[in-house]
Amino acid sequence: MTQDQALDILMMGQNIFLTGAAGTGKTYLINRFIRHCHEHAISLAITASTGIAATHIGGMTVHSWSGLGVRDTLTDDEIETIISREYLAKRLARTQVLIIDEVSMLSGYFLANLDRLLRSARVSPEPFGGMQVVMVGDFFQLPPVSRGVSYVEFAFEHPIWRELKLIPCVLTEQFRQSQDPLLDILTEIRMGTISERSRELLASRNVGVDTEDHTELFTRNIAVDTYNQDRLNSIAGDVFVFEMQSKWGDKLVEALKKWCLAPETLVLKIGARVMFVKNNFDAGYANGSIGHIVGRYEWLPIVELMDGTKIIADYTSWSIEENGKIKAEIAQVPLRLAWAITVHKSQGMTLDSAVMDLSDCFVAGQGYVALSRVRSLAGLTLRWANAIALQIDPRVRQYDILLREASERAEVRLSQIGDDEKKSKSNTAIRRLGGVTEKLDLSADGGVKKWKKVATHLETYELILAGKTLDEIATLRSLKSSTIWSHVEKLLEEWKSINLTPYRPADEERLSQIISWFIALGTLSLSPVREYLYDTYDEEFDYDEVRIARFFLTSAHRKKIEADMLYASEGIEV
């Protein structure tokens, strides 16, 4: 099935299981569907089975979203406790589309508990309370965590999976390995019939590495951490450190920090091998792009990619959103040391080359995940592999046969539906899900990011990086100083690093007076603070003065004010 065919089925409001081999574009397709939901004001929840997977799609774990946590059992009393929390009850009731990524790592009993909770919260006898359900994943990859039990039940083995009547959409077009011999090897692993030729090809990749500068994949965290730290310590020179920034909800922020592939404290040196851990195609990098630190531009690291492209690695953000509203946000330079990473953390990445040690694989599917990370056989160096490395659970293989047959039947049924009927069914689904059939302009305010071909505030940022003062920029661009300050505000919201120390007002007492009213009023808006200042001190404070003072609120003060504003917007007394 193609991506467009699967998207048609999604837009017609069907519950689906979106699957396919690594590199077939499952995440890309889901992002297209998320945009469709935003364009039609459909309330959706974007979740995943793990925090790492959640950061790839801008969501949260399904455990956190639902309030279930990681409990193994769920009593009626516990259901009542969960839905007695007003914010959870509202969240579960108003969500009309639920996306769960990397569903292979969720057990059947977890989905059964989630189903019971949603039916109760939504007062509906329908599976998952009647919402449209989009399961995404590949059961050939990492299985559910066993938690010490001898038999792990896959999601597809539980009756709730059948009750959902998921339409299997098996994507078949390969975007990662193309027609490389590695694709044939991966296909054979999935089929459970690894040919002698494929074994010989894998054995032929046990070769020496020309340089010590490469990416190693290990199965355990301790091996990765030790290897990376040893390699960093071996480089002479000064370190430079980047601390993660955060705002909004404390608990969700801590969860984001845990899930994010960028470390909370990033320590670099000139010469360090690094990996970008987020996609930003406009900036020239993707999740998994490898390079080296070759210098610094102002305070930011310069990364030279393997193809020679040089990129200034600026701060970027990860957030948890719910119905277009940011609930938590963190920012960091999107890099991590990349001499070594774990197989688990490599999920979702595409690597040009990697050296793998699969001698310590401890679960079926682990080796497949590792091998499918690289683009080609030529980019693979396989040092060791144990007996488990190439194994796939036979239950998964048998279910895959059924999935492919069902997906082909769905293609045939879809081909019999004309474009007009597809449009009609899509509009019916939109209305059923509480959306609007007229497509919304995503450049309008409404929780959806505004995209511009040319962003004027970024032009200001380029001049800041070039060493121009804000006054010089205003003159060069023929703009008012207040406009330039508004650009600075937007840049800081986007986590751009700007040194504002030269602009700190000389009158510290007057600065303290203004800051104290931001804190006392629990607002970041200029007008109410300016009005209270006038009433209190009986003198004018112009907008630029109040605006500049706002920049010098401490991080702790901002968090407190933002929390007050969030609580106030949700009717919660502080």
GIMOSUL-V430860 format. One record per residue. N is the residue number from 1. PHI is phi in whole degrees, 0 to 359 (* if undefined). PSI is psi in whole degrees, -180 to 180 (* if undefined). Layout:
<<N/PHI/PSI> <N/PHI/PSI>>
This chain:
<<1/*/141> <2/275/166> <3/297/-40> <4/296/-39> <5/296/-44> <6/296/-37> <7/294/-38> <8/301/-45> <9/296/-42> <10/299/-46> <11/290/-17> <12/274/8> <13/85/16> <14/276/147> <15/287/132> <16/225/158> <17/247/107> <18/270/118> <19/218/-177> <20/145/164> <21/297/162> <22/303/136> <23/91/9> <24/266/0> <25/89/34> <26/296/-46> <27/295/-40> <28/300/-44> <29/295/-42> <30/297/-38> <31/297/-35> <32/295/-41> <33/290/-37> <34/300/-42> <35/297/-41> <36/302/-44> <37/296/-41> <38/297/-42> <39/297/-23> <40/243/19> <41/56/40> <42/267/127> <43/286/119> <44/228/157> <45/243/129> <46/253/111> <47/227/170> <48/208/165> <49/285/-23> <50/228/159> <51/295/-38> <52/298/-47> <53/297/-37> <54/297/-39> <55/293/-28> <56/293/-28> <57/244/10> <58/70/35> <59/236/-158> <60/230/169> <61/293/148> <62/294/-26> <63/295/-43> <64/287/-44> <65/302/-43> <66/278/-21> <67/86/1> <68/285/-27> <69/65/-149> <70/250/23> <71/297/149> <72/269/-23> <73/233/164> <74/213/113> <75/268/165> <76/299/-38> <77/296/-39> <78/292/-36> <79/299/-45> <80/298/-39> <81/297/-43> <82/296/-49> <83/280/-4> <84/282/-15> <85/280/117> <86/303/-44> <87/294/-35> <88/288/-42> <89/300/-44> <90/296/-44> <91/300/-48> <92/291/-33> <93/284/-37> <94/269/-15> <95/291/129> <96/251/-21> <97/229/128> <98/243/119> <99/256/128> <100/236/111> <101/269/158> <102/50/50> <103/291/-16> <104/300/-24> <105/269/5> <106/258/134> <107/280/163> <108/299/-39> <109/291/-29> <110/293/-46> <111/297/-35> <112/295/-41> <113/295/-41> <114/296/-41> <115/299/-46> <116/300/-43> <117/297/-46> <118/291/-38> <119/298/-39> <120/290/-47> <121/294/-33> <122/261/1> <123/49/56> <124/218/138> <125/279/-7> <126/288/150> <127/305/134> <128/56/29> <129/69/15> <130/90/2> <131/283/159> <132/286/130> <133/245/129> <134/238/103> <135/269/135> <136/229/137> <137/157/-175> <138/218/110> <139/292/-10> <140/285/-13> <141/269/-157> <142/297/134> <143/275/177> <144/300/151> <145/293/134> <146/283/-30> <147/53/38> <148/83/1> <149/270/153> <150/280/-29> <151/241/123> <152/257/125> <153/271/118> <154/291/157> <155/302/-40> <156/289/-11> <157/274/-13> <158/272/145> <159/305/-31> <160/297/-31> <161/300/-42> <162/286/-36> <163/298/-31> <164/290/-17> <165/53/50> <166/291/132> <167/275/118> <168/289/127> <169/240/99> <170/265/107> <171/288/135> <172/242/-17> <173/281/126> <174/264/127> <175/250/-9> <176/261/-58> <177/265/-7> <178/50/-131> <179/259/26> <180/293/150> <181/305/-27> <182/298/-33> <183/297/-40> <184/296/-39> <185/296/-45> <186/296/-39> <187/297/-42> <188/293/-37> <189/299/-42> <190/295/-35> <191/277/-16> <192/78/19> <193/230/71> <194/284/119> <195/285/162> <196/298/-36> <197/299/-43> <198/293/-40> <199/297/-39> <200/294/-41> <201/296/-41> <202/295/-42> <203/297/-32> <204/290/-15> <205/270/5> <206/276/74> <207/240/164> <208/290/157> <209/253/130> <210/297/-30> <211/225/156> <212/283/-8> <213/269/91> <214/205/173> <215/260/127> <216/257/138> <217/251/124> <218/241/163> <219/270/-14> <220/233/144> <221/299/-41> <222/298/-36> <223/293/-39> <224/294/-50> <225/299/-43> <226/295/-45> <227/298/-48> <228/296/-43> <229/294/-41> <230/299/-42> <231/292/-40> <232/295/-42> <233/296/-25> <234/283/-11> <235/268/128> <236/283/153> <237/123/170> <238/283/151> <239/266/152> <240/228/140> <241/240/139> <242/235/122> <243/265/141> <244/291/140> <245/253/157> <246/208/160> <247/202/168> <248/75/-149> <249/298/130> <250/297/-48> <251/295/-43> <252/291/-34> <253/298/-44> <254/297/-37> <255/294/-43> <256/300/-43> <257/300/-39> <258/292/-39> <259/280/-31> <260/295/138> <261/284/-21> <262/283/135> <263/287/155> <264/297/-39> <265/241/113> <266/261/117> <267/250/123> <268/232/162> <269/220/158> <270/299/128> <271/101/-11> <272/293/139> <273/276/128> <274/227/164> <275/227/134> <276/287/140> <277/242/23> <278/206/151> <279/279/132> <280/207/81> <281/295/-32> <282/297/-35> <283/277/-11> <284/101/13> <285/222/163> <286/226/165> <287/298/112> <288/111/-8> <289/296/130> <290/256/144> <291/195/-166> <292/227/149> <293/283/118> <294/246/-4> <295/168/-169> <296/226/141> <297/248/112> <298/57/-116> <299/255/0> <300/259/148> <301/284/145> <302/257/126> <303/251/127> <304/259/116> <305/288/171> <306/296/-24> <307/270/6> <308/95/-9> <309/293/134> <310/253/133> <311/229/133> <312/278/115> <313/276/100> <314/266/162> <315/303/143> <316/223/167> <317/241/155> <318/238/140> <319/217/160> <320/249/121> <321/244/149> <322/222/115> <323/54/44> <324/79/0> <325/252/127> <326/286/123> <327/261/-26> <328/201/148> <329/208/138> <330/230/161> <331/216/143> <332/200/158> <333/298/124> <334/281/59> <335/228/157> <336/214/157> <337/300/141> <338/229/23> <339/292/-27> <340/209/146> <341/217/162> <342/276/156> <343/301/-41> <344/301/-46> <345/286/-15> <346/280/-11> <347/302/130> <348/93/-9> <349/264/158> <350/235/120> <351/248/140> <352/289/-35> <353/204/156> <354/198/148> <355/253/125> <356/243/138> <357/243/103> <358/252/26> <359/285/-14> <360/243/24> <361/300/136> <362/235/6> <363/208/143> <364/299/140> <365/98/-20> <366/296/-44> <367/295/-39> <368/299/-44> <369/302/-46> <370/297/-50> <371/297/-33> <372/280/-1> <373/284/-30> <374/269/154> <375/286/-32> <376/211/161> <377/297/-34> <378/295/-24> <379/272/2> <380/257/132> <381/238/116> <382/249/106> <383/280/-52> <384/216/153> <385/209/131> <386/271/-176> <387/295/-28> <388/282/-23> <389/305/-38> <390/257/12> <391/274/147> <392/231/137> <393/300/128> <394/301/-27> <395/296/-38> <396/293/-43> <397/296/-42> <398/294/-41> <399/293/-33> <400/298/-36> <401/299/-45> <402/296/-40> <403/299/-46> <404/296/-40> <405/296/-44> <406/293/-37> <407/295/-40> <408/295/-38> <409/295/-39> <410/295/-36> <411/298/-43> <412/297/-46> <413/298/-40> <414/294/-37> <415/295/-19> <416/271/-1> <417/257/125> <418/285/168> <419/298/-40> <420/296/-41> <421/291/-37> <422/300/-44> <423/297/-43> <424/297/-45> <425/295/-37> <426/296/-45> <427/297/-40> <428/298/-42> <429/295/-41> <430/300/-46> <431/294/-41> <432/298/-33> <433/271/9> <434/81/16> <435/265/-172> <436/242/136> <437/288/-29> <438/285/127> <439/293/131> <440/279/152> <441/279/111> <442/288/-6> <443/279/-12> <444/280/160> <445/293/140> <446/162/23> <447/88/-2> <448/255/138> <449/298/145> <450/264/123> <451/255/135> <452/229/146> <453/292/-39> <454/231/119> <455/258/118> <456/295/-33> <457/291/-27> <458/286/-29> <459/296/-40> <460/297/-41> <461/297/-39> <462/300/-39> <463/288/-34> <464/297/-45> <465/296/-28> <466/281/-1> <467/94/10> <468/281/145> <469/282/166> <470/294/-36> <471/295/-41> <472/296/-38> <473/294/-42> <474/301/-42> <475/293/-46> <476/297/-36> <477/262/1> <478/55/46> <479/238/158> <480/290/152> <481/298/-34> <482/296/-33> <483/293/-42> <484/296/-40> <485/295/-35> <486/294/-35> <487/297/-42> <488/299/-42> <489/302/-46> <490/294/-39> <491/296/-41> <492/292/-36> <493/298/-30> <494/269/12> <495/68/24> <496/287/143> <497/272/120> <498/225/130> <499/275/108> <500/260/2> <501/306/-42> <502/298/-16> <503/257/6> <504/293/129> <505/302/141> <506/289/-31> <507/277/92> <508/294/-34> <509/295/-45> <510/294/-39> <511/300/-45> <512/297/-37> <513/299/-45> <514/293/-46> <515/299/-40> <516/298/-31> <517/281/-31> <518/302/-45> <519/291/-46> <520/296/-38> <521/275/-13> <522/63/41> <523/218/156> <524/250/6> <525/282/146> <526/280/-44> <527/302/-51> <528/297/-36> <529/293/-44> <530/298/-40> <531/294/-44> <532/294/-36> <533/298/-43> <534/295/-44> <535/295/-34> <536/279/-44> <537/253/-4> <538/55/43> <539/209/158> <540/283/137> <541/239/116> <542/283/164> <543/299/-41> <544/297/-38> <545/295/-44> <546/292/-40> <547/300/-47> <548/296/-39> <549/299/-36> <550/299/-31> <551/298/-23> <552/257/15> <553/296/139> <554/288/162> <555/302/-40> <556/296/-42> <557/296/-43> <558/298/-44> <559/300/-42> <560/296/-46> <561/295/-44> <562/296/-38> <563/296/-43> <564/300/-43> <565/295/-41> <566/296/-46> <567/299/-43> <568/297/-39> <569/293/-25> <570/258/9> <571/73/27> <572/258/130> <573/283/137> <574/265/*>>
